[in-house]
Amino acid sequence: MAESARPAWVDSELFPFTSRFVDIDGHTVHYVDEGSGPTLLFLHGNPTWSFLWRDVIRALRDDFRCVALDYPGFGLSTARPGYRGLPEEHADVVTGFVDALGLSGATLVGQDWGGPIGLAAAQRRPGVFERLVLVNAWAWPVNGDPYFEAFGRIAGGPPMRFLARRFNLVVKAFLPMGHRRRKVTAAEMDHYLRAMDTPERRQASAVLPGRLLVSRAFFAQVEAGLPELPTLIVWGNAQIGFRPRERERLEASFPDHQTVALDGVGLYVQSDAPEEFVTAIRGWSAPR
């Protein structure tokens, strides 16, 4: 395990977990590993980190082993020199993380970018995951869809990448817009802003919007190898980012699925409506 120290700005009341660090291919990857029981591997999206799962982990760790990591460049993880922060690279890191922890019989819980990144890792390690939870996610190329073409070109274009690196725009814009039921507190925003407190750290969040279009081959590979596993789809009906048609396509892609749609909930379901998210996990985990 890699040696590293947790920054003093991480509030032990807001994030009451032991921070652990492991070396994955030259990256220092931060993660939490709480509780015991069936394993849940939580994968975040953009521009968040394991902090986003804190309420869910606190509620589930009595009955589940809750593991959540930060991709290199996000949260408390540090990327090795030359790391570009591409989804293809994040999938490599998640695969190495699964190997390093020796995970098996796990449930993959992927939100936003954590969906395709986690599914790519699951393809590379068949048998590690027994079930899937996909939260406001997708699993296919979006090229040619005017909705995503516009987002990818605007949010992923040079002016927006500059604003993201210079002013931390992705954090400042996405986090408030992605919560519809509750307002993100100043203390919570501070934990997202401080995790990306330099232009170099913000590169990780700046690069992903454009990869929606550029990483077409990666998404095509994900779609071509979707695992046939029982799947829980948790969907925020008031989110920015994904439409009902994306939920419907997920449902068609995973025939053995159960959907929990939450009215008035935004992109970051696990933070916007943690109690209902936990209820969905517990209800689906119960014998059927």
N, C-alpha and C positions, 0 to 999 in steps of 0.2 A: 504494500500500500504506500502511496506517495505521502510525504510529510508536507503539511501546509497548515496555515492558521486561518481561522475564521475571522473576517474583519470585525472590528469593534462596533461598526454601525449596524450589524445584524442584531435586532432586538430579540432577546431570549424569550420574551413573552409573546411576541407576534410569531416567532419561529422557534418553538420550544423543542427542538430536536438536536440530536448530536450530528454535527457536520463531519462527514467522512470524505476522504480523498483517495483516489486510486489513479495510478499512471496507466493510461491507455494510449499506446503508440506515441509516446512523447507528450501527450496532453495531461494536465492535471485536472481530473474530472471530479467535481464535487457531487456528492449524493447524500441522501438520508436513507436510513434502513431501520424502520420502526415496527415494533410489534412482532407477532408470530401468527402462523396459520397459513392458509393459501396465499401465494405471492401475487401481489398486484404491482406491476411495473408501470409507473406513471411517466408519460412523456409529454413535455410542454410544447407550445407553439411559439409564435413571435409576438412581442419581444419579451417574453416572460422567462421564468425559471422555476425551480422546484418550490419556491415561495408561494406560487399560485395554488399549489395543492395543500397548503397548510391546514385549512379547516377540514378537508376531506381526510387527510392523514390522521389528524387528531381524533376524528370520529370513528375511524375504521381500524386503528392499530390494535384495539383490544381483541379483534377477531381475525385480522389479516396481517400478513407481513407486507408493509407498505414501503416500496423502494421508488425513489424519485431522483433522477439525475439532472444536471444542467449540461447542455451541449457546450463544447469548447467555445469560449467567447460570450457565453450567457451566464448569468448568475454569478456563482463563485468559482466557476471553472476557468482555467487558463489554457489557451490554445498554444500549441507549439509554433515556432516561426514558420511562416509560409502557408498556414492554414487559411483557406479562403472562406470558410463558413457556408459551403454549399450543402444542399440537402443530401447529395450523394456522400459527402464526407461525414455528415452527421450520422447517416445510416451505418457507415463503417465503424464509427465510435460506439454507437449503441450495440452493434454486434460484438465488438471487443469487450464492452462492458458486461454483456450477458455472459460471455465466456469467462471473464475475470471473476464474476461472482458465482459462476456455476449454477445459474438459474435453470430451473426445470419445473414443469407442471404449472407454469405461470399464466396469468391473465394480463394481456397487453392493454393498457389504457392510454390511448393516444388522442390528444386534443389538437385541432388545427394542424400545423405541420407535423405534430407528433403522430398523426395518423399514417401518412405515407412513409415517413421516416421509420416508424415502428414496423409497418408492414414489410418494408424492404428488409429489415433485420430478421423478421419472422421467416421470410422466404429463405434467407441464408442459413437459418438455424431451425429447420423443420423439427418438430417434436418438442421444442422448448416451451411453446405456448399452446395452451389447451383452449383458451377462449379469448375473445376480443371485446373491448369496449371502445367505440369510436364516438368522439364528442366533437360535433361541428367540424367534420373533417371530410376529406375526399381521397380518391385512390385511382386517379386516371389523369391523362393529359387534358388540359383545358384550352389548348391552342385552337383558334377558330371560333371560340365563344366570345361574342362582342363584349359581354360583361367582364370576363376575365382578361381579355385582350386590353381593354381600356385600363383596368386596374394595374395589370402588369407593366404596361408601357408608361403610365403616369407615375405610379408609386415606385416603380423600379427604374425610372429614368434618371439621368445624371443630376438634374436639379433636385429631385427628391432625395437621392442618395446623399448629395451634399448637405441638405438640410438635416437629414437623419444623423450624419456624422458630426456636423457642426453644432446642432442645437438639440440633439436627442429627440427629434420630431416623432419617431415611431412610438416611443414610449409615451410621450406627452399627448399624442393623438389617439393611439389605439386603446390604451388602458381605460380612459374615461368613456370613449365611445362603445367599448366592449362590455361595459356594465350598464344594464338598463334598470335593474330593480334596486340597486344600491349604489351609493356614491363611493368611489374609492377614497379612503381617508388620506390625509396628508402624510401620515406615517407610512401607510402602505405604498403610496407613490414614491416616497423617499427610497424605499427598498428597491423599486424598479429603476429609478433614476441613478442611484449610486452603483447599482450593478453594471451600469454602462456610463461611467463617469469620465471617459476620455473618448476622443474621436476614434482611436484604435479599437476600443471596446465596442463602440457603436457600429462598427463595420458588420458585425454578425447580424444585427437587425436590419441594417440598410440593404444588404445584398439579397435577402430572401424574397421580397416582393417581385423583383425582376426574374427570379428563378422559376416563378410560376410558368413562364413561357420558355425560358432558355433550357430548362431541365426536362424537356419533353421526353427524351429517351429514358430518363430515370422513371418518370411517371408511367410511361408505356410498359416498362419492365415490371413495375409494381402491379399494374392492372393485369398483366398477363399471368402473374403468378399468385393471385389472391388466394390465401389459404381458405379451405372449406372448414371453417370453425364456427361454433355457436357465437353469435355476435349480439351485443347490446348497443343500440344506437341511441345516444342521448343528444337531444337537439333543442337549442334555444330558438324559439319562434320569433324573437324580436332582435335577432343578431344582425350585425353588419358582417359581410363576408360571404355567407352562403345562403342560397335560396331554397325553397321547398323542393325544387327539381334536383338539387344535389342530395337532399335526404332521400328522395325517391330512388335516385340512382344507387345510393348506398344500399337501400333495402333490396333492390333488384340484384345487386352484386353479391349480397350475403343472404341467401335464401333462408338459412336457419337463424333468423334474427328476431329480436324484440325491440320495439321502438318506444322510447319515452320522450315525448315532446312537451316542452315547458313553455307556457305562454308568458310573455313579458320578460323573458330571460335573454341575455345577450350572448356574445361570442364566448366569454370566459365563464361558462356555466358553473365550473367548480368553485369559483369565487363569487359569482353573482347569486347563485342559489345553491349553496353547499348542502343544506339540509335535504333538499329534494334530490340532489345528485347522490348523496349517501343512501337515501331511501331507494333510489333506482338500483344502485349496486347491491344493496342488501336484498331487495325483492327478487332480483334476477339471480342472485347467488343461492337463494333458498331452493330447496328441492322442488322440482316441478313435475 
